[in-house]
Amino acid sequence: MFDENERLAIQEAHWLIDEFGVEAPLYAAMRAEKAIEQKDLARCARWKRILEILDESPAAKSAGSKY
């Protein structure tokens, strides 16, 4: 069973795939970098987890075929 943070990260990853397709990891990486610049380590960890989910997701790799 997923905890609330994990569920939200999965939901955010799927939204990013729907919105940005194959560029979803790039968007998530930019958000993580911005969190680092602002020294918000909790938010950075969240975006890093979203990046991991995107990396594991076959939907992110095949999203480019939709466009």
Phi, psi and omega in degrees: 000139180272145172279175185298319180296318180294319179298318179293322178295319178296316179299316179296319179299317179294323177296317179299319178297317179296319184281317191244353179060228183292346178272003180303315178298324178297315179299315180297321179295321178295321178293321178296318179298319179296321178296322177296315180301325180272004179059035177258085187292328179294316179292323177298317179298322178296314180292327176296319178296321177298319176299319178297318179297317179297322180294325180280342189276122175292337179294325179292326180285330182262000181296332179296335181287344178285338188253000000 
